[in-house]
Amino acid sequence: MFQILTILHQLGHRVTFIPDNLANTRPYAGELQKRGIEVIYHPYVKKVRDYLVTHASNFDAVVLSRCDFARKHIADVRLHAPQSRIIFDTVDLHYLRLSREAQLTQDPEVHRRAQEKQHLEHKLISEADETWVVSPVEQQLLQKKWPGKSIQLVSNIVDIQGSKIPFALRRDYLFIGGFQHRPNIDAVLFFVQKIYPLVSERLRDAKFYIIGDKAPPEIVALATERIVVAGLQRDVRPFFDSVRLSVAPLRFGAGVKGKINQSMAFGVPVVATSLAVEGMELTGHEDILVADQPEDFARALIELYESEELWNRLSENSVRKTRASYSPEVASETLEFLFGEDHLKGLDRSTELPQTETRLAAKS
């Protein structure tokens, strides 16, 4: 979202960001303001609805990000900004992620929540003028159900860092991901319990770093001399400049995985499950290594850790692939089209939209 807001401003649109909780969170709000983006927050505004009542008539487009926030505000946006194009930014299809978790765990409560999320997301897609997804797999899924709706691909956006640190000067490996996200908890437990024992005997001197905010007790308890629970890191570059690889052993999820984007953008090769690379159009043994069974995953990790030739190939291709698909330059072309005149003419509500400027309110 930070990248989307920045790019829209660079394209010449007047951009307003409204956090759902109206928090003036530092340093993030200040970083947006320095880039020319208006940020609305408490105590100057008490409720999002209050702001919409007085200012919504200024908006040409409103992006509602994530289904739980979109549900809270879509009716008010439609009421107070009838001239606006409403865009539902899914980030990922939450119901798909929960459905896969339910299938894996056989938990009836998770299955019930997945059905609720599916009903909610489908309702929002029906009510919005346009829906954004990050994965071509999810785009095809929705286009099949709603052939007449505008379902657009606006994928992850990452800065391409690259790295000049050679294979020989690197050691260790990492997992990165916030632990408020259930797939990350499951992935780390699965890795440490099923895959790590098959790796640690061969790679005796390698440490495994677990990077991510709000690690629950079961993750903290994994810490040993060679398993380092590093917590939230404001600057992850030192880790990506020192490790040989990262792992993405996800067993359920949806969308496009930022942990893979981020690692590849640093030129750090990834070993991942097939679910983790869904929708990314990556080639095994050229862009990434893919394995699902613990034995296969461990074998791939060891091969990548020990083979300089394989590492160099994947590292170079990681940066190239990320630049071609997930760079700010690629996203800028996409957003320029989506807020351009030709695209607006193709939408049902396009005749009601002013073409002179776009203002964006995003809930995240």
Disulfide bonds with the S-S distance in Angstrom:
none
